[in-house]
Amino acid sequence: MNKQPSLKERRPIPGAEKDKLKQVKSRTRLTVVSVILLVVLIGAVSVWAQSYNVSLVGGDNAEIACDGRGMQIQRTSRTSVNVICSGPEPTAEATTPPQPTSPPPNPTNPPPEPTTPPPSPTPPPPGDSVQPYATAPSCEEIGIAHDMTAYHGLWNYEAGCHYDHTHNQNPADTIFAEEIKNWEQPISYPWQTSHENMNKHAGYKYVYVENPECSVHKPGDNCIKYALIQLHAIGSTMGTKTRFHSFRVIALICDSAGNNCGTMQTGGWGDFGSLHCGYKTEHCPLETDPPVPDENFGLPPYRTSMRLDTLSHVLYSGKNVQYWSSGILPIQLPYFPDPHNQIFQYDWQTYDAWDVIDPLDLEAVHFVCADQPDCRFNHSTMRMYMMVFDMPKQLGIDRITFNGFTDLKGNIDSTCTASGPECVPLIIDNVPAGHATFSATLGNVDISEFDDYDIYFCGNVVCGPQDSGAIPAGWIKYPN
């Protein structure tokens, strides 16, 4: 039997109830035809229940007591009520605990297989130094705005997300961190090529050169001891079909012994001459080519691509090398009557270009393996192998300090007063006059000589590109 609320909880105290009955009598003067009283008494051995019928006439009064848990009153009509007296609380019987099933149920056979690979650990909340993990979202997916003028690597350590391209070396981790704070912006510059940042933003790359031993091109050259260059290049046919590319550079330049150093900053457009397909073996002519005769075709400046018919070799060797040289040799100057690169020239290479070129169809794109799992050919490697700085002769023959501007080709322009599309800062601070160089080994160098800006995982653990089982994250997208 369900426990019912007591009369005290449901109705006024008896005195108030008497007053209420009198009010009913005075209003209706009707006869209450019956009141049914049910009293439930529970004895030690047996249970007895008794019922009473009580009829009242006008002016009568009835007082009812319940020797139990409480009283429940139910109105059955305007002149009739039913009163139920609930018995005492039943004695709780001991509950026999359920017996175990015998025999116990068999385990699931076979048991569920473990998840392969195991799920990645939950990253720390944003704001901490979140380390890369394989299932991380892109920054775009979680609403991180992409600033087209700000440096970033492939991974965002604060938000715990990845980008689909990288700007390579972090300039804040170089000896020039303080100087470049004065630049207009970390990525791109006012003298970019036409709509370069809008259309090919992912091509901006920082490359850092450390040359403390002062390796130079020729004995007696002044030494480019350290240099940080921001250049624009996409390691693909898209990039190699373009002759002119922008750059900005800051360098520490010392004498031939590596002493008495000063700093230099400049920029402009680099001229990469003719397109080779492949390197020094065939010329793929373009409308923008300089008028270099065939016998000089293999001399700098040039940029190169591997050919479509070498794709099987590329896949076998794991190398898809491009060379980019902006250095105009004196023998070539007659074919460049208004030459670029006369203050600063630079040569670089990549080990993992996106695609190979078809000499019969320069518009076709032939990826090595883009968008395939484990693909490493995404232009994440770069290496500088030559830099040349020539002090403008009109600035002096000793140690030079100068703060002014040049045009895009490196000619000093006294009409410029601020950085702009045709005005490039030239800042020289106590730099020795003459010819300064940096030179590294060129040719079939080991992959370890290249800086790699992709992220690799061994299982769920970040590892190096040459570690056993290393797999690229797959986050870099064309056209990086």
N, C-alpha and C positions, 0 to 999 in steps of 0.2 A: 504494500500500500504506500503511495507517495505521501511524503510529509506535507501537511497543509499548514498554511500560516495560522497563527493563534487568533482568537477573537480579539485580543488586545491590539493586534497588528491591523485587523480589518475593520473594527467598529469602535465607536466612542465608549468611554467607561460607563458602567451601569446607570449612574445618576443621570447622565446626559441622555441615555437611552429612554429612561422613564419620561423625561420631559418631552422627548420626541414622540412617544406613544400618546401622551396626552394631547399634543398638538394634532396628531392624526385623528384622535377621537373627536376633538372639537370641530375639526373641519368636515369630517365625513359622517360621523355618528353611525358608521356602518358596523356590521358585525363581522368579527374575524371568525371564519367558519372552522378553521383547524390549524393547529400547529403540531407538526410531527417531530417527536424527539427520539433520536437514536443514540443510545448510550452503548459504547463498546467497552467491555471490561475484559481484561486479559488476566486470567489466574495463573497459578504456578503449573497446573496440570492441564486445564482445559480453558476454552474461550467461550464466553456467553455473550449474546447480543440481544437486547430487548428494545421493543418499539412501543411508543405511547402516542395516543391520539388525544389531543387537548382541544376543546372547543370553548371559546370565550364569547360572552355577550357584551353588548355595549357597556362601558364603564369598568369591565374586568381588567385585571392586571396580572401578568404571569412572570415570575422570576425563575430562570432555568440555570442550573449549575452543571458543569461537566467535570467529572473526575478522570481526566485523561490528558492527552497532549494539547488539546485545544478544541474549539468549536467552530463549525462552518455553518453559515446561514444562507439558504438559497430561497429567493422569492419565487414562488410558483404561479402567483396571480396577484391581483390588487388586494385580495383579502386572505391570502394564504402564504405561509412560509414553511420551509423545511429546515430543521436544525439537526445537525449531525455532530455528535461528540466523538472525536477520534480517540482510539485506545492508546495505552502506553507504548513507548518505543519498544520495538521488538529486540530481543537479545540477539546480538550479532553472532552468527555461528562461525567457527573457525573454517577458513577456506583452505582446502587441500590444494597445494601447489600443483600445477600441471606436471605430469611425468614426461620425461624426455621421450621422443620418438625412438622406438627400438625396432630394427636397427636405425641409426641416424641416416639422414638422406645422403646419397652419394654426391661427391663434389662434381662440378661441371667437368665433363670430359670430352674433348681436351680443354684445359684452362685457356682463358683469353690470351692471345699473343701480346707481348709488350709493344708499345708504339715505336715504330722505327722510321726516321730517327727520333730519339726522345725529344719532347717539346723543349723549346728554348726557355731559359730562365726568364722570369718576369723582370723587365727592366726597372731600374730605380725611377722614382717620379721625376718629371721635368724639373730642371733647376740644379740637379746634381750632375756629376760627371758621368753621364750615361755611356757605357762602353758599347761598341757595335755588337749586334746579335742578328742571327741569320734571318729571322722573320720580321725584322723591323719594318715599319711603314715608311713610305716616302714622306718627305716634309710637306709636299703638296696635299697628300691625303689627310693630314691632320691639321691643315689650315695654316701652315707656316708660310708667311708671305716671302716671296723671293725678291730680294733687292738686287737689281741689275748692276749696281755700282759697288757692291760689297763683296769682299773676298769670302769664300768658303771652300772647305775641302769637300770630300765625298760624304763625310759623316758630320752631323750636327750633335755635338756632345751635350749640349744643354737641353735640347728638345727630344733627343733620342730618336732621330729619324735620318734618312739619307736623301741626298740629291741625286739627279740623274747625270751629272757631269761634275768635273772637278777643275779648280783653278791651280792645282798642283801645289808648289811650295808655299807655305804660309810665310808671308813677308815679315810677320811679327817675330818669327824665329830666326831671323838673320841679323847680322851686325848693322844693318841699315834700318832697323825698326823705327828709330826716332826720326831719321831724315824723311822717310816716306810719309810720316804724319802730315807733312806740309803739302803733299800732293792734293790735287783737286778732289780725287776720289780713289779708292783702292783698285777698282776695276774699270778699265777703259780710260779714255782721255779725250780732250777736245779735238785732237787731230786724227781721230779714228778714220778709217776708210768709210765710204758712203754707207750709212745705216748699219755699220758693222756690229755694234752692240745690240741693236734691235733684232737683226736677222741671224747673227752667228755668235751670240753671247758666249756659248759654251767653248768657243775657241780661244778665249783669253787664258793664257798660262803663265805662271811664274816659274822661272828656272834660276836656281842659285848655284853659283860657281865658287868653290873654295879651292884656292891655289896657293896655300901658304909656302910651298917649296918653290914657287915662282917658275913654273914650267912655261917657257915662252916659245914662239915660233922660230925665231932665229937668235943666236947668241948676240948679246948686246942690246936686245930690245928692252925697253922698260916693261915692267911687270904689271899685268892686271891680276892683283892678288886675290881680290874678292869682287864678285859682281852679282847683282840681282837684276834680271831682265824680265819685264812683262811683255810678252809677244803675242801676236794673234796667229794661230795656226790650227787647222783641223787635219789630223792625220788620215786623209782620204783623198779620193779623186776630186771631191768638192774643193779641198784645199789646194791641191797641186794644179788645178786649172786656173788658179788666180796668181798673177805675177807679183802684185804689190801687197805687202802686209805691214801693218803698223807695229810699233814697238815703243817701249820706254825703258831706260836703263840707268842704274846708278852703279858706280864702280869705285873701288879703292885702287889707286894707281901709284906704283912705287918705282924707284929707280931699278936698274938691272940687278942690283944686289938684294932687292926686296926691302929697301929702307927709304927714308925720306918720302913718306906717302902723303897723298892728298886725295880728295874725292872729286868725281866728275858725274854730272847728270846731263842726259840728252835724250832724244827720241826722234820720231818722224816715221817715214815709210821705208821699209826695206825692199830692195829690188832683187827678185829671185830668178831673173833672166828667162831661160828656156826650160821647157818640160822634157825630161828624159823618161823614156819608157822602154827598157829599164835603164838603170844607172850606167851612163856613158856608152850605151849600146845602140840606142835609137832615139831620134828626135821626133816627138809628137807635136807638129807645128800648130800654133794657135795664132789668131789675129793680133794678139797683144805682144808677140815675140819681138825682141830686139833684132836688128838686121845683122846678126852674127853669121859669118860664112861657115860653110859645112866643116871646114878643117878646124875651126875653133869651137865647134859645138860642145865638146867635152870639157871646156874650161868654165870656171865660175864666171858669173852667177848662174845657178840652176836649181831646180827642184826635181825630185825623181819619184817614180812609182814602179812597183813590180808589175809585170805583165800578166795577163790572164792565162797565157800558156805556161806560166810557172806556178800556177795555183797548187798543183800536186806537191811541188817542192816546198812551197810555203807551209803547207799542212804537215809535211814530213819533218821539216826542220824546226817548225815552231817560230820562224822568223819572217816577218814582213816588214822589211827595213825601207825607210824613206830617208833621203838626204836633202837638206835644205841649206844652200850656201848663198849669202848675199854679198860676198866679197868680190868686188870688180877688180880683176887683175889689170896692171898697167897695159898689157898687150890687148886687152879688150876695150880700153877706154875710147878708141876711135869709133866704136859701134854704140857708145853711150855718150853722145855729145853733151847731154845735160844730166850727169849721173846722180843717182842717189848714193847714200851710204858713204859719204866721203869723210865723215867724222867717226862713225861707229858702224862696224860690220860684224855680223855674227853668223855662225854655222851650227846647225843642230841636226839631230837624227832621232827617229823613233824606231822601236823594235817591233811594234805590234799595231801597224796601220790597219784601218778598218777593211780596206778592199784592195783589189788589184785592177789594173787598167786594161781596157781593150783598145789597142791602137786603131782599130777599124771603127770604133764607136765610143768616142770620148764621153758621151752623155750617159752611157749605161753604167750602172753601179753593180759591181760584182763583189759582194761581201765574202770574206773568208768564212765567217760563221756567226754573224750577228744574230742575236736573239735565240741562239741555240744554247742549251745548258752547258756550262763549263767553258764557254767561249772566252778566250783571253785577248782576242784581237779587237781592242776598243780604244786604242791610242791613249793608254794610261801610262806609257813609259816615254821619257824624254831624256836627252843627254846633249849638252853643249860640247862641241869639240874644237871650236875656234872662235876667238873674239879678237877684234882689232880696233884700237882707238888711235886716231891721228889728230894731234892737236892742230887746229887751224894756224897756219904759219903767221898770219897777220897779228896774232895775239902775243908773239914774242918768242924768244929763243932760250929762255931760262925757265924758272918756275913761274907758273901762270895762275892768276886769279882773275876770274871774269864772271859777270852775272848779266846775262842778256838773253837773246832769242835767236833762233834760226828758222828758216823755212822747212818744209817737209823733207828736203834733200840734204839738209845739213849746212846750208849757206847762211852765214850770219846776216840777220835782218834787223837793222837799226830802227825800222819803222814800227816794230812790234812793241807793245807795252804790257801785254798780258797774254796768257795762254789762250789759244784759239784754234780754229780749223787749219789755219796756215801759219801759226806761230807756236814754236816749240821751245821750252826753256832750255838754255845752255848755261849750266852753273858749274864753274870750275874753281876749286879751292886748293891752291898751293900744289898743283900737279906739275911734274916735270914735263917740259916740252918734248916733242918728238913722237916716236912710234912706240905704242905699248901693246903687248899681245898676251893672250892665253892660248895654249895649245894642248890638246889631249890626243891620245892614240886614235887613229881613224882606221876603219876596216871592220873585219869580222871579230869584234870585241865580244866578250862574254856578257850575257844578260845581266850579271851582277854589277856591271859598270853603269847600268841605267837606273835612274830613280823611277820607281813604280808607285803610282798614286791610286791604284785600285785597292780594295780590301778583300782579303782572302780568309776562308774558314777551313780549318781542319776539323771536321765534325761540326760542333757548335762553338769551337774555340777559334778566336782570331789568330792567324799565323802568317808567316812570311810567304811570298810567292814561290820560293824555291823549296819550302818544306814538303815533306812527304804527304801526299793526300790533299794538298792545298787546292781549293776550289774558289774561283772568283765569286764574289757576292752576287754578280749579275745585275747590279744597280745602274751601271753606266750605260747610257743610251746614245745612239747616233743622233747628231753629229758631235761627239765630244772632241 
